[in-house]
Amino acid sequence: MHSTTIVPTVCRSRAARVAAGVAVCIAGYFGINPPGFVAQVVAFAFGLAASSFFPAIIMGIFSRRMNREGAITGMIAGITFTAGYIVWFKFLHPELNSADHWWWGRWPWPSCSWWAPGSCSGASWPCGTSIRGSSPPA
C-alpha cells in the first residue's frame, strides 16, 4: 500500500523510516520474548538447510554417478525427513520428546540431528536415483 494513500501529506522517506522503526521494535520484541525464540528459529533454519544441501554437496563431490535428478530428490528427501522429525517431536507429540523415543538417540533439534536421520535419508536417494537415471556428462 502506498504511503500517500493513507495520509497524503506524509513524505515517502518519513513513512519508510517509521515502518523500519516499527519493524525493528517488533523484531526486538520477538528477540527477547520468548527467551529462546531466536535460537530456535536459527536452529530450525540451519538444520533444514543442512539436511537438504549436505547430501547433494557430498554426493556431488565424491560420486561420479551423481546427477541433477538425484540431487533434487536427495534435497527433497532430506528436508522432508528432517522437518517431519522436528515437527513430530516438537509440535505433534511433545510428550514423546525423550531419549527413549528419539531415533538413534539424536535430539530432534536440527543443530544436533540434521546429519543423522535427515542426511542419511537424503544421501541414500541421490545414489539410487542416479543409478536408474541418466548418466552424468563425461
C-alpha positions in Angstrom: 0.0 0.0 0.0 1.4 3.4 -0.9 2.1 5.7 2.0 0.3 8.7 0.4 -2.9 6.6 0.2 -3.4 6.7 3.9 -2.0 10.1 4.7 -1.5 12.1 1.5 0.8 14.7 3.1 3.4 12.3 4.5 6.6 12.1 2.5 7.8 8.7 1.5 11.2 8.8 3.3 9.5 9.6 6.6 7.0 6.8 6.1 9.8 4.4 5.3 11.7 5.4 8.4 8.7 4.9 10.6 8.0 1.5 9.0 11.6 0.4 9.6 11.4 1.6 13.2 8.3 -0.4 13.8 9.9 -3.5 12.2 12.9 -3.1 14.4 10.7 -2.9 17.5 8.7 -6.0 16.5 12.0 -7.9 15.8 13.4 -6.8 19.1 10.3 -7.9 21.0 10.5 -11.4 19.4 14.2 -11.5 20.2 13.5 -11.0 23.9 10.1 -12.7 24.4 10.1 -15.8 24.5 13.7 -16.1 25.5 14.8 -19.0 23.2 12.8 -17.9 20.1 15.7 -16.6 18.1 17.9 -19.6 18.9 15.1 -22.0 17.9 14.4 -20.2 14.6 18.1 -20.2 13.7 18.5 -23.9 14.7 15.5 -24.8 12.5 16.8 -22.8 9.6 20.3 -24.2 9.7 19.2 -27.7 10.3 16.7 -27.7 7.4 19.2 -26.1 5.1 22.0 -28.5 6.1 19.8 -31.6 5.7 18.7 -30.5 2.2 22.1 -29.3 0.8 24.6 -31.7 2.6 23.7 -34.9 0.7 23.8 -33.1 -2.7 27.2 -31.4 -1.9 28.8 -34.6 -0.6 27.5 -36.9 -3.3 28.4 -34.3 -5.9 32.0 -34.2 -4.7 32.6 -37.9 -4.1 30.3 -39.7 -6.5 30.7 -39.8 -10.3 27.2 -41.1 -10.7 25.5 -38.1 -9.1 23.1 -36.2 -11.4 20.5 -33.4 -11.3 17.6 -35.7 -10.6 19.4 -37.4 -7.8 20.5 -34.1 -6.2 16.9 -32.7 -6.3 15.5 -36.0 -4.9 18.1 -36.1 -2.1 17.4 -32.5 -1.2 13.6 -33.1 -1.0 14.1 -36.3 1.0 16.5 -34.7 3.5 14.4 -31.6 4.2 11.1 -33.6 4.3 12.5 -36.2 6.7 14.2 -33.7 9.0 11.2 -31.3 9.0 8.9 -34.3 9.8 11.3 -35.4 12.6 11.3 -31.9 14.2 7.5 -31.4 13.8 6.7 -34.8 15.2 8.7 -34.4 18.4 8.4 -30.6 18.9 4.7 -29.9 17.9 2.7 -33.1 17.4 3.9 -35.3 20.2 5.9 -33.3 22.7 5.2 -36.0 25.4 7.4 -38.4 23.4 10.4 -35.9 23.4 12.7 -38.0 25.4 15.9 -40.0 24.7 13.8 -43.3 24.7 11.9 -42.2 21.7 14.5 -40.3 19.6 15.9 -42.1 16.5 19.5 -43.2 17.1 19.5 -41.3 20.3 19.6 -38.0 18.5 17.8 -35.0 19.8 15.2 -33.7 17.3 16.6 -30.2 17.2 18.2 -29.5 13.8 21.5 -28.2 15.1 22.1 -31.6 16.7 20.2 -34.0 14.5 20.3 -32.8 10.9 23.2 -35.1 10.0 21.8 -38.3 11.5 18.3 -39.0 10.2 17.9 -36.3 7.7 21.1 -36.5 5.8 21.2 -40.3 5.9 17.8 -40.5 4.3 18.7 -37.8 1.8 22.1 -39.3 1.0 20.6 -42.6 0.1 18.2 -41.1 -2.5 20.7 -39.5 -4.9 22.7 -42.6 -5.4 19.7 -44.8 -6.1 18.2 -42.2 -8.4 21.4 -41.7 -10.3 21.8 -45.4 -10.9 18.4 -45.6 -12.5 18.6 -42.1 -14.1 20.7 -40.8 -16.9 24.5 -40.8 -16.6 26.2 -37.5 -15.8 28.2 -35.9 -18.7 31.8 -37.1 -19.1 
